[in-house]
Amino acid sequence: MPKHSHTAARSAQESRQPRPRGSGASSDPACPQTWMSGTPSADATLRLDPSVPHAARVYGYWLGGKDHYPADRKVAEEVIRRRPQVVAGARANRAFLARVVRYLAADCGIRQFLDIGTGLPAPASTHQVAQAVAPDSRIVYVDNDPLVLAHARALLTSTREGSCDYLDADLRDTSAVLAGASWTLDFGQPTAVLLLAVLHFIPDADDPAGIVATLARQLAPGSFVVISHVTSDFAPGPVTAGISAYNSLVPTALVPRSHAQVSALFAGLPLVPPGVVPLTEWRPAARPLPHAADLYAGVAHAPASRSCPFALA
């Protein structure tokens, strides 16, 4: 089920002077508690309405986080009542994040990550996994939740060799996302774009496949696009009931898609084996439970490249 809203438009950089690419903040990556030490900005405080449920906070509740309000908990529990597996699905999506980032960093040599729809701080986040493999990795997080923005200062924790940054931007405004991310990332070098549990917040009318294609066109050879997406294919009745409950309470509607529809979101990009599969079946560390998560996942080259020695194995 969902992670957070698709909307994600400019950065915590607005509160500080522009800086040269790659000069991310430094902190002790071994201390995850620093993730929770961010100070809310005035803009975040003004935008935060605890009475309105937000997808990032609902998802955080399913992950066992503490940054949510009664309105968020009501949504989360209503969905759980109709589809209890949503909790396992959210946690499986988190495990997929760690698995795919480790694969891209260790096996494919990726050193730049653009994580769009990052959500609230949680263990084993993109920068922690990537920089554990390669301390010089650069990461840009993108989201729009005011509570996430409130933690932006903490989100910038990084190894001294690497860099992290945060953008408050709209995924549909790809030019703003790419322009903001270019303060930290060098798009002349291979980059992985992570779109995990976020495209199901983009309705067909906003052309999610076109968004992916636009992002992919700006990436250097050797880059990758990663997608995970909610589906009702495995349990149509319960999942549809859960999504209906969710959409009746959360302003940003959730759009489940079939295997063919999720595959189409890659806009014809060549897929890394095993292709678009149930999320727990994408290169699992152990034998997965069948349909343990109501999501599909896949990784594609963007543009076509054979730079990863294991991608075509």
C-alpha positions as CSV (number, residue, x, y, z in Angstrom):
1,M,0.0,0.0,0.0
2,P,1.1,3.6,-0.2
3,K,4.1,5.4,1.0
4,H,3.4,9.1,0.6
5,S,2.0,11.7,-1.7
6,H,3.4,12.1,-5.2
7,T,3.8,15.8,-4.7
8,A,7.2,16.6,-3.8
9,A,8.5,21.7,-5.4
10,R,11.8,23.4,-4.1
11,S,14.2,22.7,-1.3
12,A,15.3,23.1,2.2
13,Q,18.0,24.9,0.3
14,E,15.7,27.9,0.3
15,S,16.7,28.4,3.9
16,R,20.4,28.5,3.1
17,Q,22.7,29.9,0.5
18,P,23.3,27.9,-2.7
19,R,26.4,25.8,-2.4
20,P,28.7,24.0,-4.8
21,R,27.7,20.5,-6.0
22,G,28.8,17.7,-3.6
23,S,29.2,19.8,-0.5
24,G,26.7,17.9,1.6
25,A,26.4,18.3,5.3
26,S,28.4,16.0,7.5
27,S,27.3,14.1,10.5
28,D,27.9,10.8,12.2
29,P,26.0,8.2,10.1
30,A,26.3,5.7,12.9
31,C,23.8,7.7,15.0
32,P,20.3,7.2,13.4
33,Q,18.7,9.3,16.2
34,T,20.1,12.4,14.5
35,W,17.4,11.8,11.9
36,M,14.8,13.0,14.4
37,S,16.5,16.2,15.5
38,G,15.4,18.5,12.7
39,T,13.9,21.9,13.7
40,P,10.6,22.8,12.0
41,S,10.8,25.7,9.7
42,A,8.2,28.5,9.7
43,D,7.0,27.3,6.3
44,A,6.6,23.8,7.5
45,T,4.7,24.9,10.6
46,L,2.3,26.9,8.5
47,R,1.6,24.1,6.1
48,L,1.2,21.4,8.7
49,D,-2.5,20.6,9.5
50,P,-2.7,17.6,11.9
51,S,-6.5,17.3,11.2
52,V,-5.8,16.3,7.6
53,P,-4.3,12.8,7.1
54,H,-1.2,12.7,5.0
55,A,0.1,9.7,3.0
56,A,3.6,9.9,4.4
57,R,2.4,9.8,8.0
58,V,0.0,7.0,7.3
59,Y,2.8,5.0,5.8
60,G,5.0,5.8,8.7
61,Y,2.4,4.4,11.1
62,W,2.4,1.1,9.2
63,L,6.2,1.1,9.5
64,G,5.9,1.5,13.3
65,G,7.0,5.2,13.3
66,K,5.9,7.8,15.8
67,D,5.4,10.9,13.6
68,H,1.7,10.8,13.0
69,Y,-1.6,12.3,14.3
70,P,-5.0,10.9,15.2
71,A,-6.3,11.6,11.6
72,D,-3.4,9.6,10.2
73,R,-3.9,6.7,12.6
74,K,-7.6,6.6,11.7
75,V,-6.8,6.1,8.1
76,A,-4.1,3.5,8.8
77,E,-6.4,1.4,11.0
78,E,-9.3,1.6,8.6
79,V,-7.1,0.2,5.8
80,I,-5.7,-2.5,8.2
81,R,-9.2,-3.6,9.1
82,R,-9.9,-4.3,5.4
83,R,-6.5,-5.5,4.3
84,P,-4.3,-6.5,7.3
85,Q,-1.4,-7.4,5.0
86,V,-0.9,-3.7,4.3
87,V,1.6,-3.5,7.3
88,A,3.7,-6.4,5.9
89,G,3.5,-4.8,2.5
90,A,4.8,-1.4,3.7
91,R,7.7,-3.2,5.5
92,A,8.4,-5.3,2.5
93,N,8.7,-2.1,0.4
94,R,11.2,-0.8,2.9
95,A,13.2,-4.0,2.6
96,F,13.1,-3.7,-1.2
97,L,14.5,-0.2,-0.9
98,A,17.5,-1.4,1.0
99,R,17.9,-4.4,-1.3
100,V,17.8,-2.4,-4.5
101,V,20.1,0.4,-3.3
102,R,22.6,-2.1,-2.1
103,Y,22.4,-3.9,-5.5
104,L,22.9,-0.6,-7.4
105,A,25.7,0.6,-5.2
106,A,27.6,-2.6,-4.8
107,D,27.0,-4.5,-8.0
108,C,26.4,-1.6,-10.5
109,G,28.7,1.0,-9.1
110,I,26.1,3.7,-8.8
111,R,27.2,6.6,-6.6
112,Q,24.2,9.0,-7.1
113,F,20.7,8.5,-6.0
114,L,17.6,10.7,-6.5
115,D,15.0,9.3,-4.1
116,I,11.6,10.9,-5.0
117,G,8.9,10.5,-2.3
118,T,11.3,9.6,0.5
119,G,8.7,10.0,3.3
120,L,9.6,10.3,7.0
121,P,12.9,9.2,8.4
122,A,13.2,5.4,9.0
123,P,16.1,3.0,9.5
124,A,18.0,1.7,6.4
125,S,17.3,4.8,4.3
126,T,18.9,5.4,0.9
127,H,21.9,7.3,2.1
128,Q,22.6,4.9,4.9
129,V,22.5,1.9,2.7
130,A,24.4,3.5,-0.2
131,Q,27.1,5.1,1.9
132,A,27.7,1.9,3.8
133,V,28.7,0.5,0.5
134,A,30.4,3.6,-0.9
135,P,31.0,6.5,1.5
136,D,31.3,8.9,-1.4
137,S,27.7,8.4,-2.5
138,R,25.5,11.4,-3.1
139,I,21.8,11.4,-2.4
140,V,19.0,13.8,-2.9
141,Y,15.6,13.2,-1.2
142,V,12.4,14.6,-2.6
143,D,9.1,14.9,-0.8
144,N,6.4,17.5,0.0
145,D,5.1,16.6,3.5
146,P,5.6,19.5,5.9
147,L,6.6,17.1,8.7
148,V,9.3,15.7,6.4
149,L,10.4,19.2,5.7
150,A,10.6,19.8,9.4
151,H,13.2,17.1,9.6
152,A,15.1,18.3,6.5
153,R,18.1,19.4,8.5
154,A,18.4,15.9,10.0
155,L,17.9,14.3,6.6
156,L,21.1,15.9,5.4
157,T,23.2,13.7,7.6
158,S,26.0,12.2,5.5
159,T,29.4,10.7,5.5
160,R,32.2,13.3,5.1
161,E,33.1,11.8,1.8
162,G,29.5,11.9,0.4
163,S,26.6,14.3,0.2
164,C,22.9,14.4,1.0
165,D,20.3,17.0,0.3
166,Y,16.5,17.5,0.4
167,L,14.1,19.0,-2.1
168,D,10.5,20.0,-1.3
169,A,9.2,19.6,-4.9
170,D,6.3,18.3,-7.1
171,L,7.2,15.0,-8.9
172,R,5.1,16.2,-11.9
173,D,7.4,19.3,-12.2
174,T,10.3,17.3,-13.4
175,S,12.3,20.4,-14.4
176,A,12.2,21.7,-10.9
177,V,13.2,18.3,-9.4
178,L,16.1,18.0,-11.8
179,A,17.2,21.6,-11.4
180,G,17.1,21.4,-7.6
181,A,18.8,18.0,-7.5
182,S,21.6,19.3,-9.7
183,W,23.0,21.3,-6.8
184,T,24.1,17.9,-5.3
185,L,24.1,15.4,-8.2
186,D,26.1,15.5,-11.5
187,F,23.6,14.3,-14.1
188,G,26.5,13.8,-16.5
189,Q,27.3,10.7,-14.3
190,P,25.2,7.6,-13.8
191,T,22.3,8.1,-11.4
192,A,19.6,5.9,-9.9
193,V,16.1,7.5,-9.7
194,L,14.0,5.8,-7.0
195,L,10.2,6.0,-7.4
196,L,9.1,3.7,-4.6
197,A,5.4,3.7,-3.7
198,V,4.9,7.1,-5.2
199,L,3.6,6.7,-8.8
200,H,0.4,5.2,-7.6
201,F,-0.5,8.8,-6.4
202,I,-0.2,10.0,-10.0
203,P,-3.5,9.7,-11.9
204,D,-3.5,8.6,-15.5
205,A,-4.5,12.1,-16.5
206,D,-1.1,13.3,-15.3
207,D,0.7,10.8,-17.4
208,P,2.9,8.9,-15.0
209,A,4.8,7.1,-17.8
210,G,5.5,10.4,-19.3
211,I,7.0,11.6,-16.1
212,V,9.3,8.6,-15.9
213,A,10.3,9.1,-19.6
214,T,11.1,12.7,-19.0
215,L,13.3,11.9,-16.0
216,A,15.0,9.1,-17.8
217,R,15.9,11.3,-20.8
218,Q,18.0,13.5,-18.5
219,L,20.1,10.7,-17.1
220,A,23.5,9.7,-18.3
221,P,24.2,6.2,-19.8
222,G,24.6,3.7,-17.0
223,S,21.7,5.2,-15.0
224,F,18.7,3.3,-13.6
225,V,15.0,3.9,-12.8
226,V,13.5,1.9,-9.9
227,I,9.7,1.6,-9.4
228,S,7.5,0.0,-6.8
229,H,3.7,0.3,-7.2
230,V,0.6,-0.9,-5.4
231,T,-1.7,-3.4,-7.2
232,S,-5.0,-5.2,-6.5
233,D,-4.0,-8.1,-8.7
234,F,-3.2,-10.5,-5.8
235,A,-6.4,-9.9,-3.7
236,P,-8.8,-7.8,-5.7
237,G,-11.6,-7.7,-3.1
238,P,-9.7,-6.8,0.1
239,V,-7.2,-4.5,-1.6
240,T,-10.0,-2.6,-3.4
241,A,-11.8,-2.2,-0.1
242,G,-8.7,-1.0,1.6
243,I,-7.9,1.5,-1.1
244,S,-11.5,2.8,-1.1
245,A,-11.3,3.4,2.6
246,Y,-8.0,5.2,2.1
247,N,-9.3,7.4,-0.7
248,S,-12.4,8.3,1.3
249,L,-10.2,9.9,4.0
250,V,-7.0,11.1,2.4
251,P,-7.0,14.1,0.0
252,T,-4.5,12.5,-2.4
253,A,-6.1,9.5,-4.1
254,L,-4.3,6.2,-4.5
255,V,-4.5,4.5,-7.9
256,P,-3.8,0.7,-8.0
257,R,-2.5,-0.7,-11.3
258,S,-2.2,-4.1,-12.9
259,H,1.0,-5.8,-13.9
260,A,0.6,-4.6,-17.5
261,Q,0.0,-1.0,-16.3
262,V,2.9,-1.0,-13.9
263,S,5.2,-2.4,-16.7
264,A,4.0,0.4,-19.0
265,L,5.2,3.0,-16.5
266,F,8.8,2.1,-17.4
267,A,8.0,3.8,-20.8
268,G,9.8,1.1,-22.8
269,L,13.1,1.2,-20.9
270,P,15.0,-2.1,-20.9
271,L,14.3,-4.0,-17.7
272,V,16.9,-5.6,-15.4
273,P,16.0,-9.3,-14.8
274,P,13.7,-10.5,-13.4
275,G,11.7,-7.6,-14.8
276,V,8.5,-6.4,-13.2
277,V,7.6,-8.9,-10.5
278,P,5.8,-9.1,-7.1
279,L,7.9,-6.9,-4.9
280,T,9.2,-9.6,-2.6
281,E,10.3,-11.6,-5.7
282,W,12.8,-9.0,-6.9
283,R,16.2,-10.6,-6.2
284,P,15.2,-11.7,-2.6
285,A,17.9,-12.6,-0.1
286,A,15.7,-15.6,0.9
287,R,12.8,-17.5,-0.6
288,P,9.9,-15.0,-0.4
289,L,6.4,-15.7,0.8
290,P,3.9,-15.7,-2.1
291,H,2.2,-12.3,-2.5
292,A,3.4,-11.0,0.9
293,A,3.0,-7.5,-0.4
294,D,0.4,-5.9,-2.7
295,L,3.1,-4.2,-4.9
296,Y,5.0,-4.8,-8.0
297,A,8.6,-3.8,-8.4
298,G,11.1,-3.4,-11.2
299,V,14.4,-1.8,-12.2
300,A,15.2,-0.5,-15.7
301,H,18.3,0.9,-17.5
302,A,17.9,4.6,-18.3
303,P,18.9,5.0,-21.0
304,A,19.8,1.5,-22.2
305,S,23.2,0.5,-20.8
306,R,25.1,-2.6,-19.9
307,S,27.3,-1.0,-17.4
308,C,26.2,-3.3,-14.6
309,P,28.0,-6.6,-14.9
310,F,25.1,-8.5,-13.3
311,A,22.2,-6.7,-14.9
312,L,21.8,-9.1,-17.8
313,A,22.8,-12.3,-16.0
